Amino acid sequence: MDVSLILKVCGVGMLVAVASQVLSKSGRDDMASLVSLAGVVLVLMMLVGEVGTLLARVREVFGI
């Protein structure tokens, strides 16, 4: 796993947090929820490849 992936996830988290706070303060709570959901989906899509690599290594170690 690379440090750049961790930094990308942190960056997305900070952007989503700021956008969600701005939208909440302006009375757009529904949009704030959608931004948060989109951020979670984006991070999960970024992590899918790493999870696949992890599962492949576990299979390799245990000979499954």
Secondary structure, 3 states (H helix, E strand, C coil): CCHHHHHHHHHHHHHHHHHHHHHHHCCCHHHHHHHHHHHHHHHHHHHHHHHHHHHHHHHHHHCC
